[in-house]
Amino acid sequence: MANEAHAECVSELEENIAKNTGSTAPEETTVEPEILEECAAEEVAADNALLEEMTRLEAQLAAAEQKAAEYLDGLQRSQAAFANYRKRTEAEQVSWRSVANAALLARFLPILDDFERAFRALPPEYEGQPWLDGITLIRRKVAGILEAENVQPIVVQPGDAFDPLYHQAVFYQEVAGFEEGQIVAEVETGYTLGDRVLRPSSVVVAKAPFVAPAPEVEVAPSPEPADVIIEETVEECCCSEEETCECESAA
């Protein structure tokens, strides 16, 4: 803008000079100081206007950049919050499915227990019966479903240490050859689903033998010396010499 104002001012000067001289080719002439001051003032005003415009545009640009940064920060926060929400929702869904599967699979355990008890109490004469083969097949299918869902039995051996996380004590008994806190026998098999315990194993736990306390021995008091007894007797007799001693008459 300053260059344009300067060019306009120069063109006006040339026109004025041409009019005054009556020729289009300007010759060496003198320019009045008022015209030069006017041109300089116009250039300064144009420069000031340009600076003001640049300042205004820079302020607008800074405000726009600040708003853009705020919008970007809000967008990033929203994206992070949404990502956390999605992760939390997915984790909750996995947990809910795991709990639902665990509750459903736990209902199969009593059925498997009944099969085990029935086969342990099966009379020998029933071996080889067709209907028994069908029951055995059902038992295998139930066990296969549990195994396919990663349900594993808790292995318990006599002499293992009692662990409250995997074992449930149903009885404490003094058994020779077992230390206190060792498992004597398994009453009911426990199962796990991955890292989750579906049902702890019911076991019999050994306890320390009862030791009767030693009887207390009563110590008889030692007899007092004779001189002490005599002194006590003299102190107890409070009668004077003139009066008849009631202590002696009583004796």
PABATOR-454365 format. One record per atom (N, C-alpha, C): x, y, z. Coordinates in steps of 0.2 Angstrom, whole numbers, plus 2048, in hexadecimal, padded with zeros to 3 digits. Each point is the difference from the previous one (the first is absolute). Layout:
BEGIN
XYZ/...
REM end
This chain:
BEGIN
8047FA800/7FC806800/804806800/806800804/804806800/8038017F9/8027FB7FC/8038017F9/7FB8037FC/7F97FD800/7FB8037FC/7FF807801/800802807/7FF807802/8068047FD/8067FE800/8068037FE/7FF8017F8/7FE7FB7FD/7FF8007F8/7FB8057FE/7FA800804/7FB8057FF/803807801/803801805/803807802/8058027FA/8047FB7FE/8058027FA/7FC8027FA/7FB7FC7FE/7FC8017FA/7FD807801/7FD802805/7FD806801/8058067FF/8067FF803/8058057FF/8028017F9/8017FA7FC/8018017F9/7FB8037FC/7FA7FE802/7FA8047FC/800807801/801802807/800807801/8068047FD/8057FC7FF/8068047FD/7FF8007F8/7FD7FB7FE/7FE8007F8/7FB8067FF/7FB800804/7FB8067FF/804807800/804800805/803807801/8058027FA/8037FB7FE/8058017FA/7FD8007F9/7FA7FC800/7FD7FF7F9/8037FB7FC/8047FC803/8047FB7FC/7FF7F9804/8007FB7FC/7FF7F9803/8077FD803/8058037FE/8077FE802/802804805/8007FE806/802804806/8078027FF/802806802/806803801/802801807/806802801/802801807/7FD806803/7FB7FE805/7FD806803/8007FF807/7FE805804/8007FF807/7F97FE803/8007FC805/7FA7FE803/7FF804806/7FA802801/7FE804806/8017FC807/802803805/8017FC806/7F97FD803/7FB8047FF/7F97FE802/7FE7FA7FD/8017FF7FA/7FE7FA7FC/8047FA803/807801801/8047FB803/7FD7FE807/7FF804804/7FD7FF806/7FA7FC800/7FB8027FB/7FA7FD800/8017F87FD/8058007FC/8017F97FE/8037FB805/805803804/8037FD806/7FA7FE805/7FC805801/7FA7FE805/7FC7FB7FE/7FF8007F9/7FB7FA7FD/8047FA801/8078007FF/8037F9800/8007FE808/801805804/8007FE807/7F97FD802/7FB8037FE/7F97FE802/7FF7F97FD/8037FF7FA/7FF7F97FD/8047FB803/806802803/8047FB804/7FC7FE806/7FE806803/7FC7FE807/7FA7FC7FF/7FC8017FA/7FA7FC7FF/8027F97FF/8067FF7FC/8027FA7FF/8027FC806/804804805/8027FC806/7FA7FF804/7FB804800/7FA7FF804/7FC7F97FD/8008007FA/7FD7FA7FC/8047FA802/806800800/8047FA801/7FF7FE808/800805804/7FF7FF807/7F97FC801/7FB8037FD/7FA7FD801/7FF7F97FD/8047FF7FA/8007F97FD/8047FB805/805803803/8047FB804/7FC7FF806/7FC804803/7FC7FF806/7FB7FB7FE/7FD8017FA/7FB7FB7FE/8037F97FF/8068007FD/8037F97FF/8027FD807/802804805/8027FD806/7FA7FD804/7FA8047FF/7FA7FE803/7FD7F97FD/8018007F9/7FE7FA7FC/8047FA802/807801801/8047FB802/7FF7FE807/7FE804805/7FE7FE806/7FA7FC801/7FB8027FC/7FA7FC7FF/8017FA7FD/8047FF7FB/8027FA7FD/8037FB805/805803804/8037FC805/7FB7FD805/7FC805802/7FB7FE805/7FB7FA7FD/7FE8017FA/7FC7FB7FD/8047F97FF/8068017FE/8047FA800/8017FC806/801804806/8017FD806/7FA7FD802/7FA8037FF/7F97FD802/7FF7FA7FC/8028007F9/7FF7FA7FC/8047FA803/807802802/8047FB802/7FD7FD807/7FE804804/7FD7FE806/7FA7FB7FF/7FC8037FC/7FA7FC7FE/8027F97FD/8058007FC/8027F97FD/8037FC805/804803805/8037FC805/7FA7FD805/7FB804802/7FB7FE804/7FC7FB7FD/7FF8007F9/7FC7FB7FD/8047FA7FF/8078007FF/8047FA800/8007FD807/800803805/8007FD807/7F97FD801/7FB8047FE/7F97FD801/7FF7F97FC/8038007FA/7FF7FA7FC/8047FA803/806802803/8047FB803/7FD7FD806/7FD805804/7FD7FE806/7F97FC7FF/7FD8027FB/7FA7FC7FE/8027F97FD/8057FF7FC/8027FA7FE/8027FC806/804803805/8027FC805/7FA7FD805/7FB805800/7FA7FE804/7FC7FA7FD/8008017F9/7FD7FA7FC/8037FA801/807800800/8047FA801/7FF7FD807/800805805/7FF7FD807/7F97FD801/7FB8047FD/7F97FD800/7FF7F97FD/8038007FA/8007F97FD/8037FB804/806802803/8047FB804/7FC7FE806/7FC805803/7FC7FE806/7FA7FC7FE/7FD8017FA/7FA7FD7FE/8027F87FE/8068007FD/8037F97FE/8017FC806/804803805/8017FD806/7FA7FE804/7FB804800/7FA7FE804/7FD7FA7FC/8008007FA/7FC7FB7FC/8047F9801/8078017FF/8047FA801/8007FD807/7FF804805/8007FD807/7FA7FC801/7FB8017FC/7FA7FC801/8017F97FD/8057FF7FC/8017F97FD/8047FC805/803803805/8057FC805/7FC7FB804/7FA802803/7FC7FB804/7FE7FA7FC/7FE8017F9/7FF7FB7FC/8057FB7FF/8068037FF/8067FC7FF/8027FC807/7FF803805/8017FD807/7FB7FA801/7FA8017FE/7FB7FB800/8027FA7FC/8038017FA/8027FB7FC/8067FC803/804804803/8067FD803/7FE7FB806/7FB803804/7FE7FC806/7FC7FA7FE/7FC8007FA/7FD7FB7FE/8047FA7FD/8068027FD/8047FB7FD/8057FD805/801804806/8047FD805/7FC7FB804/7F9801800/7FC7FB804/7FC7FB7FB/8037FF7FA/7FD7FC7FB/8017F9802/7FB7FB801/8017F9801/8047FD7FA/8047FB802/8047FD7FA/7FC7FC7FB/7FA7FE802/7FC7FC7FB/7FD8047FB/800807801/7FD8047FB/8058027FA/8067FE801/8058017FB/7FE7FD7F9/8018047FB/7FF7FD7F9/7F98017FE/7FB803804/7F98017FE/8008067FB/7FC7FF7FB/7FF8057FB/7FE807802/7FB800805/7FE806803/806804804/8047FC803/806803803/8058037FB/8007FD7FA/8058047FB/7FD8067FE/7F9801800/7FD8067FE/801806806/8007FD806/801805806/807802800/8057FB7FE/807802800/8018057FA/7FD8007FA/8008047FB/7FE807802/7FA801804/7FE806802/805803805/8037FC804/805803805/8068037FC/8027FC7FB/8068037FC/7FE8067FC/7FA8017FE/7FE8067FD/800806804/7FD7FF806/801805806/807802801/8047FB801/807802802/8038037FA/7FE7FE7F9/8038037FA/7FE808800/7FA801802/7FE8077FF/804804805/8017FE806/804804805/8078007FE/8037FB7FD/8078007FE/8018057FA/7FB8007FC/8008057FA/800807802/7FC802806/800806803/806802805/8057FC7FF/806801805/7FF7FF807/7FB7FB802/7FE7FF807/8057FA801/804801805/8057FB802/7FF7FE808/8017F9801/7FF7FE807/806802804/7FF802807/806802804/8037F9803/8067FF7FE/8037FA802/802800808/7FE7FC804/8027FF807/8037FA802/805800803/8037FA802/801800808/7FF7FA803/802800807/807802802/800804805/806803802/8018077FD/7FC8037FC/8018067FD/7FE806805/803805800/7FF806805/7F98037FE/7FC801805/7F9803800/8018077FD/7FD8027FB/8008077FD/7F8802800/7FF805804/7F9802800/7FD8037F9/8058027FC/7FD8027F9/7FD7FB7FC/8037F9800/7FE7FB7FC/7FC7FA804/801801807/7FD7FA804/7FB803805/7FC7FC802/7FB801805/8007FB805/801801807/8017FB805/7F97FF802/7FE7F9800/7F97FE802/8017FC807/8067FE802/8017FC806/808801802/801800806/807800803/8017FA804/8057FC7FF/8017FA803/8077FE802/8017FD805/8077FE802/8017F97FD/8058017FB/8027FA7FD/8087FF800/8027FA802/8077FE801/8038007F9/806803800/8048017FA/7FF8067FC/7FB805802/7FF8067FD/801806805/8038057FE/801806804/7FA8047FF/800805805/7FA805800/8008047FA/7FA8017FD/8008047FA/8007FC7F9/8027F9801/8007FC7FA/7FA7FD7FE/7FF7FF7FA/7F97FD7FD/8017F8801/7FB7FE804/7FF7F8801/7FD7FD7FA/7FA8027FE/7FC7FD7FB/7FB8067FC/7FE7FE7FA/7FC8047FD/7F97FE800/7FB804802/7F97FE800/7FC8027FA/8028057FD/7FC8027FA/8058047FB/8007FE7FA/8058037FB/7FF8087FF/805804800/7FF8077FE/8028017F8/7FD8067FE/8028017F9/8028087FF/8048017FB/8028077FE/7FE8017F9/7FE8077FE/7FF8027FA/8058057FE/8067FE7FD/8058057FF/804801807/800807801/802802807/7FB800805/7FA7FF7FE/7FA801805/7FF7F9803/7FE800806/7FE7FA804/7F97FF800/7FD7FB7FC/7F97FF800/7FE7FD806/8037FB803/7FE7FD806/8077FD804/801802806/8067FE803/7FF7F8802/8057FD801/8007F9802/7FE7FF807/7FC7FC801/7FE7FE807/8057FB803/803801805/8067FC803/7FF7FF807/8037FA803/8017FF807/808802801/800804805/807803802/8027FD807/8067FF800/8037FD807/801806805/8007FE806/801805805/8057FD805/803804804/8057FE805/7FD7FC805/8037FA803/7FD7FC805/7FF804806/7FB7FF804/7FF803806/8057FE806/803805803/8057FE805/7FD803807/7FE7FB804/7FD802807/806804804/7FD805803/805803804/8027FC806/807801802/8027FD806/7FD802807/7FE7FB804/7FC802806/805804805/7FD805803/803804805/8027FC806/806801803/8027FC806/7FF805805/7FC7FF806/7FF804805/8067FF805/803806802/805800805/7FE801807/8017FB804/7FE801807/804806804/7FD804804/804805803/8047FD805/806803801/8057FE805/7FE802807/8027FB805/7FE802807/804806802/7FD804805/803805802/8057FE806/805804801/8047FE806/7FD801807/8037FC805/7FD800806/800807804/8068037FF/800807803/7FB8057FE/7FE8007FA/7FB8047FD/7F97FF803/7FF7F9801/7FA7FE803/7FF803807/8067FF804/800802807/7FF808800/8038047FC/7FF807800/7F98027FF/7FD7FD7FB/7F98017FF/7FC7FF805/8017FA804/7FC7FF806/801805805/806802802/801805805/7FD8077FE/8008027FA/7FD8067FE/7F87FF800/7FD7FA7FF/7F9800801/7FE800807/8047FE805/7FE801807/801807803/7FA803801/800807802/7FF801808/8007FB804/7FE801807/806802804/7FE804805/806802805/8027FB805/805801804/8037FB804/7FB7FF806/7FD806803/7FC7FF806/7FA7FD7FE/7FD8007FA/7FA7FD7FF/8017F97FE/7FB7FC801/8017F97FD/7FF8007F9/8057FD7FD/8017FF7F9/7FA7FC7FD/7FC8037FC/7FB7FC7FD/8027FB7FB/8068027FD/8037FC7FB/8027F9803/804801806/8027FA803/7FB7FB802/7FA804803/7FA7FB803/7FD7FD7FA/8008047FA/7FD7FD7FA/8047FA7FE/806801800/8057FA7FE/7FF7FA805/
REM end
